[in-house]
C-alpha cells in the first residue's frame, strides 16, 4: 500500500471552513496557459486555522469581497495525503462549493 492510496475522512476538517482566497490553476502538462479551474483556500478553525487549498475545475464560482470571509461547504470533497521530501501534505479537490450563511469580517 502506498500513502497516496489513502483518502482522508472529511469529518476531520470540521464543519466550518472559512474561505480566505481564490486563485486560478493551470494545466502545467501542456503548453497552454488556459485556466483549468480555481483553488479555493480555506482555513479550518477545528485545526487551529490550518489552511487547505481545494481545487475545483471550471469557472470561478464566486468573487470574494474585500474584508469578508464566508463560510463554505464543498460538494464531492476528496482529500489525499502525499509526501514530498519526507513531509506529509494534503491535496484536496471538489466538484462544487456553496456559501453558507456565516460571514466573517476582517
Buried (B, 14 or more C-beta within 10 A) or exposed (E): EEEEEEEBEEEEBEEBBBBBEBEEBEEEEEEEEEBBBBBBBBBBBEEEEEEBBBBBEEEBBBEBEEEEBBBBBBEEBBBBBEEEEEEEEBBBBBEEBEEBEEEBEE
